[in-house]
Amino acid sequence: MPYNRRDCTNYFSNIGTRNEVRSRVVQEFLQESPGRGTGDSASRYDYIVAKLQNGNEVILTRPANLKNGFDFLIRVTNTNFNPLRRYRDYPKHDDIIKDLEQKSRSNPTHYSLLRDYIVEIFNCHVDVESIDLNQFNFSVGYDVDMLLNCIKWFFIEQDIRYWNYSGRHMLMAGTP
């Protein structure tokens, strides 16, 4: 069965409580049609959740590789997060952490401002779309637009999968 694509770029605000943000996403997933088995009989969904300044899209793919409950994979079109090996269009936590470390070393002043925005996203006080991305000047790593959108979705994904445990705190604890 092919993936069902849904353009949800206006659906998922990051503002509110963690539970409100998590609930918005889970409510959308509850609209999915159930599968009828494995392979071609499984239901599959792609949710376009952000259109980046460079034209790429951030897409949530369900089910994720492990197929655990409401789990999803965060993908970015036309982006290889594994340039030395097999093409991988989805970031891992380590990709994000290493990029933030590079940014911190290359421009501590701008990184401090970026870190403040990450804390605001973590606390569900700001949406990425409201951040003036032109204030950042990093000569290394990923575009800030893509980076912040991936971080937002990693926080939400962790809140869904690990709600009764640490949730979004896992990624935040590793953020330099």
Sequence and secondary structure as in RCSB ss.txt:
>XXXX:A:sequence
MPYNRRDCTNYFSNIGTRNEVRSRVVQEFLQESPGRGTGDSASRYDYIVAKLQNGNEVILTRPANLKNGFDFLIR
VTNTNFNPLRRYRDYPKHDDIIKDLEQKSRSNPTHYSLLRDYIVEIFNCHVDVESIDLNQFNFSVGYDVDMLLNC
IKWFFIEQDIRYWNYSGRHMLMAGTP
>XXXX:A:secstr
   EEEE TTT    S HHHHHHHHHHHHTTS   SSSGGGS  EEEEEEE TTS EEEEEES TT  TT  EEE
ETT  S TTSS   S  HHHHHHHHHHHHHH HHHHHHHHHHHHHHHTT   GGGS GGG   SSSS HHHHHHH
HHHHHHHHHHHTTTTTTTHHHHHH  
